[in-house]
Amino acid sequence: MARPGVPDSAEPCVWMSAGLLTYKLCDRDFDCERCPLDAGLRGRKPRRPHLEALLAPGRDARIFPDDRLYSDGHSWVQAIGKEDGRLLRFGLDAFAAAIIGRCGEVSWYTPERALRQGETICRIDLGLGSLSLGAPLQCEVVDRNRTLQEEPGRLVTDPYAEGWIVQMIAADLSSLDGLLPADRAREKAWLDLRRFRRRVALQLLADAGGLGRTMPDGGELLADLRQMLGGPGYLDLLRELIH
């Protein structure tokens, strides 16, 4: 919604959006974790967030390897067959792995038929609910990563190697044209990080305890967003970005 005196291209600070500041524009890409104003209003010291370090422009390109393609829902596919290129491996990208944080169990949902784009391949148990991942293209699942049965945490600690999820055969190679190369996937992840930060900040402000929610053992802010937002709130945010 347009605000008087605020250019259309400007981004108002979340504190302004919440009505607690009369006028303040954000000049930090919603990097609230390192904003001195946010820290002062919350009574804490700014922290360097993990996602900032992971996705900042100019960081190691291996965060989004160039040897695979990426979906809008933060998954990847990589051709592993030598013949026609239809045999693909599927997994989560580094952005998804970072904001999921930890994984309790992976449950595969692969009926004995071809999957349409968007149909569920697996569900990830996050301990506060499950997150479904859909097929990035029409395919047939031919194998699953059994390592994840014993070590589901590999999904987030090693997403591009031992943490792959399934192998599939693409129904039509032309469907790969709808996926993103690594450079565009990095750009999208950076934009989604801004969106994620803003949504987290606004949810905390909307919570009556968000301004001063502290641990009883010394008054330090809770570091785990799952606790800060509550399970359903955090899961809703994940489902908007990862699918």
ROPADREN-281047 format. One record per residue: residue in three letters; x, z, y of N, C-alpha, C, O in turn; residue number from 1. Coordinates in steps of 0.1 Angstrom, whole numbers, plus 5000, padded with zeros to 4 digits. Example, Ala and Ser with C-alpha at 12.3 -4.5 7.8 and 13.67 -1.06 7.14 Angstrom:
aa|n.x|n.z|n.y|ca.x|ca.z|ca.y|c.x|c.z|c.y|o.x|o.z|o.y|i
ALA|5132|5078|4943|5123|5078|4955|5132|5078|4967|5142|5085|4967|1
SER|5128|5071|4978|5137|5071|4989|5129|5079|5000|5134|5080|5011|2
//
This chain:
aa|n.x|n.z|n.y|ca.x|ca.z|ca.y|c.x|c.z|c.y|o.x|o.z|o.y|i
MET|5008|5000|4988|5000|5000|5000|5009|5000|5012|5018|5008|5013|1
ALA|5005|4991|5022|5013|4991|5034|5012|5003|5043|5001|5009|5043|2
ARG|5022|5008|5049|5022|5019|5058|5026|5015|5072|5035|5007|5073|3
PRO|5019|5021|5082|5022|5017|5096|5037|5020|5099|5042|5031|5096|4
GLY|5044|5010|5104|5058|5013|5108|5068|5010|5097|5080|5012|5099|5
VAL|5063|5007|5085|5072|5005|5074|5072|4990|5070|5062|4985|5067|6
PRO|5084|4984|5071|5084|4969|5068|5080|4967|5054|5082|4975|5045|7
ASP|5074|4955|5051|5069|4952|5038|5080|4952|5027|5078|4956|5016|8
SER|5092|4949|5032|5103|4948|5022|5110|4962|5020|5118|4963|5011|9
ALA|5106|4972|5027|5112|4985|5026|5106|4993|5015|5095|4991|5011|10
GLU|5114|5003|5010|5109|5011|4999|5109|5026|5005|5119|5031|5008|11
PRO|5097|5031|5006|5096|5045|5011|5102|5055|5001|5100|5053|4989|12
CYS|5108|5065|5006|5113|5076|4998|5101|5082|4990|5090|5083|4995|13
VAL|5104|5087|4978|5093|5093|4970|5087|5105|4977|5076|5108|4975|14
TRP|5095|5112|4985|5090|5124|4992|5080|5119|5003|5071|5126|5006|15
MET|5083|5108|5009|5074|5102|5019|5061|5097|5011|5050|5100|5016|16
SER|5063|5091|5000|5051|5087|4992|5042|5098|4988|5030|5097|4987|17
ALA|5048|5110|4986|5041|5122|4982|5035|5129|4994|5027|5139|4992|18
GLY|5038|5124|5006|5032|5130|5018|5039|5142|5023|5034|5149|5032|19
LEU|5051|5145|5018|5059|5156|5022|5069|5153|5033|5075|5163|5039|20
LEU|5072|5141|5036|5080|5136|5047|5072|5126|5055|5065|5118|5050|21
THR|5073|5127|5069|5066|5118|5077|5071|5104|5076|5064|5094|5075|22
TYR|5085|5102|5077|5091|5089|5076|5105|5090|5070|5113|5097|5076|23
LYS|5107|5084|5059|5120|5083|5053|5120|5072|5043|5112|5071|5033|24
LEU|5129|5062|5045|5130|5051|5036|5142|5053|5026|5151|5060|5030|25
CYS|5140|5048|5014|5150|5050|5004|5161|5039|5006|5159|5027|5007|26
ASP|5174|5044|5007|5185|5035|5008|5195|5037|4996|5206|5033|4997|27
ARG|5189|5042|4985|5198|5045|4973|5192|5039|4960|5196|5044|4949|28
ASP|5184|5029|4961|5178|5023|4949|5171|5034|4940|5171|5033|4928|29
PHE|5165|5044|4947|5158|5055|4939|5167|5062|4930|5163|5067|4920|30
ASP|5180|5063|4934|5189|5071|4927|5188|5086|4931|5197|5092|4937|31
CYS|5176|5092|4928|5173|5105|4933|5183|5116|4928|5185|5126|4935|32
GLU|5188|5113|4916|5197|5123|4910|5210|5125|4919|5216|5136|4918|33
ARG|5214|5116|4927|5226|5117|4935|5222|5117|4950|5231|5116|4959|34
CYS|5210|5119|4954|5206|5119|4968|5207|5133|4974|5201|5143|4968|35
PRO|5215|5135|4984|5216|5148|4990|5203|5154|4995|5200|5166|4995|36
LEU|5194|5145|5001|5181|5150|5006|5173|5155|4994|5167|5166|4995|37
ASP|5172|5147|4984|5164|5152|4972|5170|5165|4967|5162|5174|4963|38
ALA|5183|5166|4966|5189|5178|4961|5186|5190|4970|5183|5201|4965|39
GLY|5186|5188|4983|5183|5199|4992|5169|5203|4991|5166|5215|4991|40
LEU|5160|5194|4990|5146|5198|4989|5142|5204|4976|5133|5212|4975|41
ARG|5150|5201|4965|5147|5207|4952|5156|5220|4950|5154|5227|4941|42
GLY|5166|5222|4959|5174|5234|4958|5184|5233|4946|5186|5242|4939|43
ARG|5190|5221|4945|5200|5219|4935|5211|5210|4940|5211|5205|4951|44
LYS|5222|5209|4932|5233|5200|4935|5230|5186|4929|5224|5185|4918|45
PRO|5234|5175|4936|5232|5162|4930|5240|5160|4917|5251|5166|4916|46
ARG|5234|5153|4908|5241|5151|4895|5243|5136|4893|5235|5128|4899|47
ARG|5254|5132|4886|5256|5118|4883|5249|5114|4870|5253|5119|4859|48
PRO|5239|5106|4871|5231|5103|4859|5238|5093|4850|5246|5085|4854|49
HIS|5235|5095|4837|5241|5087|4827|5237|5072|4828|5246|5063|4827|50
LEU|5225|5069|4831|5220|5056|4832|5227|5049|4844|5230|5037|4843|51
GLU|5229|5056|4855|5237|5050|4866|5250|5045|4862|5254|5033|4865|52
ALA|5258|5053|4854|5271|5049|4850|5270|5038|4840|5279|5029|4839|53
LEU|5259|5037|4832|5258|5027|4821|5255|5013|4827|5261|5004|4822|54
LEU|5247|5013|4837|5241|5000|4841|5246|4995|4855|5243|4984|4859|55
ALA|5254|5003|4862|5259|4999|4875|5265|4985|4875|5273|4982|4866|56
PRO|5263|4976|4885|5269|4963|4885|5284|4964|4884|5290|4973|4891|57
GLY|5290|4955|4877|5304|4955|4875|5309|4963|4864|5321|4963|4861|58
ARG|5300|4970|4857|5305|4978|4845|5308|4969|4834|5306|4956|4834|59
ASP|5313|4975|4823|5317|4967|4811|5306|4958|4806|5295|4963|4803|60
ALA|5309|4945|4805|5299|4935|4801|5294|4938|4787|5284|4933|4783|61
ARG|5302|4945|4779|5298|4948|4765|5285|4957|4764|5279|4958|4754|62
ILE|5281|4963|4776|5268|4970|4776|5257|4961|4772|5247|4965|4766|63
PHE|5258|4948|4776|5249|4937|4772|5257|4926|4767|5260|4917|4774|64
PRO|5261|4926|4754|5269|4916|4748|5264|4902|4750|5251|4900|4750|65
ASP|5273|4892|4752|5268|4878|4755|5265|4871|4742|5261|4859|4743|66
ASP|5267|4877|4730|5265|4869|4718|5251|4871|4712|5249|4869|4700|67
ARG|5241|4875|4721|5228|4877|4716|5218|4875|4728|5222|4873|4739|68
LEU|5205|4874|4725|5195|4872|4735|5186|4885|4735|5186|4893|4726|69
TYR|5179|4887|4747|5172|4899|4749|5157|4897|4753|5154|4886|4759|70
SER|5149|4906|4750|5135|4905|4753|5131|4913|4766|5140|4922|4770|71
ASP|5120|4911|4772|5115|4919|4783|5113|4933|4779|5114|4942|4788|72
GLY|5111|4936|4766|5108|4949|4762|5121|4957|4757|5120|4967|4751|73
HIS|5132|4952|4761|5145|4958|4759|5149|4959|4744|5154|4969|4739|74
SER|5147|4948|4737|5152|4946|4724|5161|4933|4724|5161|4926|4734|75
TRP|5169|4931|4713|5178|4920|4713|5176|4913|4699|5172|4919|4689|76
VAL|5180|4900|4699|5181|4893|4686|5195|4885|4686|5199|4881|4697|77
GLN|5200|4884|4674|5214|4878|4673|5213|4869|4660|5209|4874|4650|78
ALA|5217|4857|4662|5218|4848|4650|5229|4852|4641|5241|4854|4646|79
ILE|5226|4854|4628|5237|4858|4619|5239|4848|4607|5248|4849|4600|80
GLY|5229|4838|4606|5231|4829|4596|5240|4817|4600|5240|4814|4612|81
LYS|5246|4811|4590|5255|4800|4593|5248|4786|4593|5253|4776|4598|82
GLU|5236|4786|4586|5230|4773|4584|5222|4767|4596|5228|4759|4603|83
ASP|5210|4772|4598|5202|4766|4608|5199|4776|4620|5192|4772|4629|84
GLY|5205|4788|4620|5204|4797|4631|5191|4804|4631|5188|4811|4641|85
ARG|5182|4803|4621|5169|4810|4621|5170|4824|4616|5161|4832|4618|86
LEU|5181|4828|4609|5182|4842|4604|5188|4850|4616|5198|4848|4621|87
LEU|5180|4860|4620|5183|4868|4632|5183|4883|4628|5177|4887|4619|88
ARG|5191|4890|4636|5191|4905|4635|5185|4910|4648|5186|4904|4658|89
PHE|5178|4921|4647|5170|4927|4657|5173|4941|4660|5175|4949|4650|90
GLY|5174|4945|4673|5176|4959|4676|5173|4962|4690|5167|4954|4697|91
LEU|5176|4974|4695|5173|4979|4708|5185|4976|4717|5197|4977|4712|92
ASP|5183|4974|4730|5195|4972|4739|5199|4986|4744|5193|4996|4741|93
ALA|5210|4985|4752|5216|4998|4756|5208|5006|4766|5208|5018|4766|94
PHE|5200|4999|4774|5191|5006|4783|5180|5014|4775|5178|5025|4778|95
ALA|5174|5007|4766|5164|5014|4757|5170|5026|4750|5164|5037|4750|96
ALA|5182|5024|4744|5189|5035|4737|5191|5047|4746|5190|5058|4742|97
ALA|5195|5044|4759|5199|5055|4768|5187|5063|4772|5188|5075|4772|98
ILE|5175|5056|4775|5164|5064|4779|5156|5070|4768|5148|5080|4770|99
ILE|5157|5065|4756|5151|5071|4744|5159|5084|4741|5153|5095|4738|100
GLY|5172|5083|4741|5180|5095|4740|5183|5100|4726|5194|5102|4722|101
ARG|5173|5102|4718|5174|5107|4705|5162|5102|4696|5151|5099|4701|102
CYS|5165|5100|4684|5155|5094|4674|5154|5103|4662|5164|5106|4656|103
GLY|5142|5107|4658|5140|5115|4646|5138|5107|4634|5143|5111|4623|104
GLU|5131|5096|4634|5129|5088|4622|5124|5074|4627|5118|5072|4637|105
VAL|5127|5064|4618|5123|5050|4620|5114|5047|4609|5118|5048|4597|106
SER|5101|5042|4612|5092|5038|4601|5089|5023|4603|5085|5019|4614|107
TRP|5091|5016|4593|5090|5001|4593|5075|4997|4590|5069|5003|4581|108
TYR|5070|4988|4598|5057|4983|4595|5058|4968|4594|5057|4960|4604|109
THR|5060|4963|4582|5063|4949|4580|5054|4944|4568|5058|4943|4557|110
PRO|5042|4940|4571|5033|4934|4561|5038|4922|4555|5047|4915|4561|111
GLU|5033|4918|4543|5038|4906|4536|5032|4894|4542|5025|4886|4535|112
ARG|5035|4891|4555|5031|4879|4561|5039|4877|4574|5047|4886|4578|113
ALA|5038|4866|4580|5046|4863|4592|5040|4872|4604|5028|4874|4604|114
LEU|5048|4877|4612|5044|4885|4624|5043|4876|4636|5052|4867|4638|115
ARG|5032|4877|4643|5031|4870|4656|5040|4878|4667|5043|4890|4665|116
GLN|5043|4871|4677|5050|4878|4688|5042|4890|4693|5031|4889|4696|117
GLY|5049|4901|4694|5043|4914|4699|5037|4923|4688|5035|4934|4691|118
GLU|5035|4917|4676|5030|4926|4665|5041|4936|4661|5053|4933|4662|119
THR|5037|4948|4657|5046|4959|4654|5055|4956|4643|5051|4952|4632|120
ILE|5068|4958|4645|5078|4958|4635|5081|4972|4630|5083|4974|4618|121
CYS|5083|4981|4639|5086|4995|4635|5081|5005|4645|5077|5001|4656|122
ARG|5081|5017|4641|5077|5028|4650|5089|5038|4650|5095|5041|4639|123
ILE|5092|5043|4662|5103|5053|4663|5097|5067|4666|5090|5068|4676|124
ASP|5100|5076|4658|5095|5090|4660|5105|5097|4670|5117|5099|4667|125
LEU|5100|5101|4681|5108|5107|4691|5106|5123|4692|5112|5129|4700|126
GLY|5098|5128|4682|5096|5142|4682|5085|5146|4691|5081|5158|4691|127
LEU|5080|5137|4700|5069|5140|4709|5058|5130|4708|5049|5129|4716|128
GLY|5059|5121|4698|5051|5110|4696|5059|5098|4691|5071|5099|4690|129
SER|5052|5087|4688|5060|5076|4683|5059|5064|4693|5050|5063|4701|130
LEU|5070|5056|4693|5071|5044|4701|5072|5032|4692|5080|5031|4684|131
SER|5063|5023|4695|5062|5011|4687|5070|5000|4693|5071|4998|4705|132
LEU|5077|4992|4684|5085|4980|4688|5078|4968|4682|5075|4968|4670|133
GLY|5076|4958|4691|5070|4946|4686|5080|4935|4684|5091|4935|4689|134
ALA|5076|4925|4676|5084|4913|4673|5086|4905|4686|5076|4902|4693|135
PRO|5098|4902|4690|5101|4894|4702|5097|4879|4701|5097|4872|4711|136
LEU|5094|4875|4689|5090|4861|4686|5083|4860|4673|5084|4870|4665|137
GLN|5077|4849|4670|5070|4848|4657|5081|4847|4646|5090|4840|4647|138
CYS|5079|4855|4635|5090|4856|4626|5085|4862|4613|5073|4867|4612|139
GLU|5094|4862|4603|5091|4869|4590|5103|4879|4588|5114|4875|4588|140
VAL|5100|4892|4586|5110|4902|4584|5115|4901|4569|5106|4901|4560|141
VAL|5128|4900|4567|5133|4898|4554|5142|4910|4549|5145|4911|4537|142
ASP|5146|4918|4558|5154|4930|4554|5153|4940|4565|5150|4937|4577|143
ARG|5156|4953|4562|5156|4964|4572|5169|4972|4570|5175|4971|4560|144
ASN|5173|4978|4580|5185|4986|4580|5184|4999|4574|5178|5009|4580|145
ARG|5188|5000|4561|5186|5012|4554|5194|5024|4559|5192|5036|4555|146
THR|5205|5021|4566|5213|5031|4572|5204|5041|4581|5207|5052|4582|147
LEU|5194|5035|4587|5185|5043|4596|5177|5053|4589|5172|5062|4595|148
GLN|5175|5051|4576|5167|5060|4568|5175|5074|4567|5169|5084|4568|149
GLU|5188|5073|4565|5196|5085|4564|5202|5090|4578|5203|5101|4580|150
GLU|5204|5080|4587|5210|5083|4600|5202|5076|4611|5207|5067|4617|151
PRO|5190|5081|4614|5182|5074|4624|5188|5074|4638|5185|5066|4646|152
GLY|5196|5084|4640|5203|5085|4653|5212|5073|4657|5215|5071|4669|153
ARG|5216|5066|4647|5224|5053|4649|5216|5043|4658|5222|5035|4665|154
LEU|5203|5044|4658|5195|5035|4666|5199|5036|4681|5199|5026|4688|155
VAL|5202|5048|4685|5205|5050|4699|5220|5052|4702|5225|5050|4713|156
THR|5228|5057|4692|5242|5059|4694|5250|5046|4692|5261|5045|4697|157
ASP|5245|5037|4684|5252|5025|4681|5243|5013|4680|5241|5006|4669|158
PRO|5235|5010|4691|5224|5001|4690|5228|4986|4687|5219|4979|4682|159
TYR|5240|4982|4690|5244|4968|4687|5251|4966|4674|5254|4954|4671|160
ALA|5254|4976|4667|5261|4975|4654|5254|4982|4643|5244|4976|4638|161
GLU|5258|4994|4639|5251|5000|4628|5237|5004|4630|5230|5008|4621|162
GLY|5232|5004|4643|5219|5008|4646|5209|4997|4647|5198|4999|4652|163
TRP|5212|4985|4642|5202|4974|4641|5190|4978|4633|5191|4987|4625|164
ILE|5179|4971|4635|5166|4976|4629|5162|4967|4617|5160|4972|4606|165
VAL|5160|4954|4619|5156|4945|4609|5163|4932|4610|5169|4929|4620|166
GLN|5163|4924|4599|5167|4910|4599|5154|4902|4597|5145|4906|4589|167
MET|5153|4891|4604|5141|4883|4604|5145|4868|4604|5156|4864|4607|168
ILE|5135|4860|4600|5137|4845|4600|5127|4840|4611|5115|4843|4610|169
ALA|5132|4834|4621|5124|4828|4632|5115|4817|4627|5120|4808|4619|170
ALA|5102|4817|4630|5093|4806|4626|5097|4793|4633|5095|4783|4628|171
ASP|5101|4794|4646|5104|4782|4653|5116|4786|4663|5114|4795|4671|172
LEU|5127|4779|4662|5138|4782|4671|5136|4780|4686|5142|4786|4694|173
SER|5126|4772|4689|5123|4769|4703|5117|4782|4709|5118|4783|4722|174
SER|5112|4792|4702|5107|4804|4707|5119|4813|4713|5116|4822|4721|175
LEU|5131|4810|4709|5142|4817|4715|5144|4814|4730|5151|4821|4737|176
ASP|5138|4802|4734|5140|4798|4748|5133|4808|4758|5136|4809|4769|177
GLY|5123|4816|4752|5116|4826|4761|5124|4839|4762|5119|4848|4769|178
LEU|5135|4841|4756|5143|4853|4757|5154|4852|4767|5156|4841|4773|179
LEU|5160|4863|4771|5169|4863|4782|5184|4863|4778|5187|4870|4768|180
PRO|5192|4856|4785|5207|4857|4782|5212|4871|4788|5204|4878|4795|181
ALA|5224|4874|4784|5229|4887|4788|5229|4890|4803|5226|4901|4807|182
ASP|5233|4881|4811|5234|4883|4825|5220|4887|4831|5219|4895|4840|183
ARG|5210|4879|4827|5196|4882|4832|5191|4895|4826|5183|4902|4833|184
ALA|5195|4898|4814|5191|4911|4808|5197|4923|4815|5190|4933|4817|185
ARG|5209|4921|4820|5215|4932|4828|5208|4934|4841|5206|4945|4845|186
GLU|5204|4923|4847|5197|4924|4860|5184|4930|4858|5180|4939|4866|187
LYS|5177|4927|4847|5163|4933|4845|5165|4948|4842|5157|4956|4846|188
ALA|5175|4952|4834|5177|4966|4831|5180|4974|4844|5175|4985|4845|189
TRP|5187|4968|4853|5190|4975|4866|5177|4977|4874|5174|4987|4880|190
LEU|5168|4966|4874|5155|4968|4881|5146|4978|4874|5139|4985|4880|191
ASP|5146|4978|4861|5138|4987|4853|5143|5001|4855|5136|5011|4854|192
LEU|5156|5003|4857|5162|5016|4860|5156|5021|4873|5153|5033|4874|193
ARG|5156|5013|4883|5150|5017|4896|5135|5021|4894|5131|5031|4899|194
ARG|5128|5013|4886|5114|5016|4884|5113|5029|4876|5104|5037|4879|195
PHE|5121|5031|4867|5121|5044|4859|5124|5056|4868|5117|5066|4867|196
ARG|5134|5055|4876|5137|5066|4885|5125|5069|4894|5122|5081|4896|197
ARG|5119|5059|4900|5108|5061|4909|5097|5068|4902|5091|5077|4908|198
ARG|5093|5063|4890|5082|5069|4883|5085|5083|4879|5076|5092|4880|199
VAL|5097|5086|4875|5101|5100|4872|5099|5109|4884|5094|5120|4883|200
ALA|5105|5104|4895|5104|5112|4907|5090|5115|4912|5087|5126|4916|201
LEU|5082|5105|4912|5068|5106|4916|5060|5115|4906|5052|5123|4911|202
GLN|5063|5115|4893|5056|5123|4884|5060|5138|4886|5052|5147|4885|203
LEU|5073|5140|4889|5077|5154|4892|5071|5159|4905|5067|5171|4905|204
LEU|5070|5151|4915|5063|5155|4927|5049|5158|4925|5043|5167|4932|205
ALA|5042|5150|4917|5028|5152|4914|5025|5165|4906|5014|5170|4907|206
ASP|5035|5169|4899|5034|5182|4892|5035|5194|4901|5045|5194|4909|207
ALA|5026|5203|4901|5026|5214|4911|5039|5222|4909|5043|5228|4919|208
GLY|5045|5222|4897|5057|5229|4896|5069|5221|4897|5081|5226|4896|209
GLY|5068|5208|4901|5079|5199|4901|5089|5202|4912|5101|5199|4910|210
LEU|5085|5208|4923|5094|5211|4934|5104|5222|4930|5115|5222|4935|211
GLY|5099|5231|4922|5108|5242|4919|5109|5246|4904|5111|5257|4901|212
ARG|5106|5236|4896|5106|5239|4881|5120|5243|4877|5129|5234|4877|213
THR|5123|5255|4873|5136|5259|4869|5135|5267|4857|5125|5273|4852|214
MET|5147|5268|4850|5148|5277|4839|5149|5291|4842|5154|5295|4853|215
PRO|5143|5300|4835|5143|5314|4838|5157|5320|4836|5159|5332|4840|216
ASP|5166|5313|4830|5179|5319|4827|5190|5314|4837|5200|5308|4833|217
GLY|5188|5317|4850|5198|5314|4859|5193|5304|4870|5200|5301|4879|218
GLY|5181|5299|4868|5175|5290|4879|5180|5276|4879|5178|5270|4889|219
GLU|5186|5271|4868|5190|5257|4868|5179|5248|4864|5171|5251|4855|220
LEU|5178|5236|4871|5168|5227|4867|5169|5222|4853|5180|5220|4848|221
LEU|5158|5220|4847|5158|5214|4833|5165|5201|4833|5161|5192|4842|222
ALA|5174|5198|4825|5181|5186|4824|5174|5175|4816|5177|5163|4818|223
ASP|5166|5179|4806|5160|5170|4797|5146|5165|4803|5137|5173|4805|224
LEU|5145|5152|4805|5133|5147|4811|5121|5149|4802|5110|5150|4807|225
ARG|5123|5150|4789|5112|5153|4780|5105|5166|4784|5093|5167|4783|226
GLN|5114|5176|4787|5108|5189|4791|5103|5189|4805|5093|5195|4808|227
MET|5110|5182|4814|5105|5182|4828|5092|5175|4830|5083|5180|4837|228
LEU|5090|5164|4823|5077|5156|4824|5067|5160|4814|5055|5157|4816|229
GLY|5071|5167|4803|5062|5169|4792|5062|5157|4783|5064|5146|4787|230
GLY|5059|5160|4770|5060|5149|4760|5052|5137|4764|5057|5126|4764|231
PRO|5039|5138|4766|5030|5127|4769|5035|5119|4781|5035|5107|4781|232
GLY|5039|5126|4792|5043|5119|4804|5056|5111|4802|5057|5099|4806|233
TYR|5065|5116|4794|5077|5109|4791|5075|5097|4782|5080|5086|4784|234
LEU|5066|5099|4772|5063|5089|4763|5056|5077|4770|5059|5065|4767|235
ASP|5047|5080|4779|5040|5070|4787|5050|5061|4794|5049|5049|4795|236
LEU|5060|5067|4800|5071|5060|4808|5078|5051|4798|5081|5039|4801|237
LEU|5082|5056|4786|5090|5048|4777|5081|5036|4772|5087|5025|4771|238
ARG|5068|5038|4770|5060|5027|4765|5058|5016|4776|5056|5004|4772|239
GLU|5059|5019|4788|5059|5009|4799|5071|4999|4798|5069|4988|4801|240
LEU|5082|5005|4794|5094|4997|4795|5099|4991|4782|5105|4981|4781|241
ILE|5097|4999|4771|5102|4995|4758|5090|4992|4749|5081|5000|4747|242
HIS|5090|4980|4743|5079|4976|4735|5083|4964|4726|5075|4959|4718|243
//
